Amino acid sequence: MSLDAQDWVWNHSKSKGTARLVLLAIADKAYGPSCAAYAGTTMLVQRSNAARSSVVAAVDKLIELGELAVVDGRQGPRGETVYTLPKAKRHRRSPSEGGPDSGPVQIPDRSENRTGTDSGPGGSETGPRGPKTGPITQ
């Protein structure tokens, strides 16, 4: 579910700046059909690398936008606030965007036309480059 919630934030959220980053941090933890996630202010500060006051203001802005809601009467395992992303609840990534029906990514075969050097455990297979000269003696 968190990938669908993150996809909704990336493609549909009206949030900007720190608020968007905070919403992405919460969406990363979203689970279940209710699109709920628990997140404490400390964790959001760490993940967003923003000041505590900025995170608190961002959460308030997201609630005002209707993109985040507090789930009353519930707490996370360490007393964290439980949020829901109400506008992301029914969002599902489309198959063309790597959604649930898209299958594994196919990586094409490497070209046989080599333009660089391959390094293995012993280092460069082609050796050092440059003029083949010895030490300068006078």
LINJO-V66966 format. One record per helix or strand of 2 or more residues. SS is the DSSP state (H for helix, E for strand). FROM is the first residue (numbers start at 1). LEN is the number of residues. If there is no record, write none. Layout:
BEGIN
ss=SS from=FROM len=LEN
ss=SS from=FROM len=LEN
END
This chain:
BEGIN
ss=H from=2 len=11
ss=H from=17 len=11
ss=E from=36 len=4
ss=H from=41 len=8
ss=H from=52 len=14
ss=E from=69 len=7
ss=E from=81 len=4
ss=H from=86 len=3
ss=H from=95 len=3
ss=E from=119 len=2
ss=E from=123 len=2
END
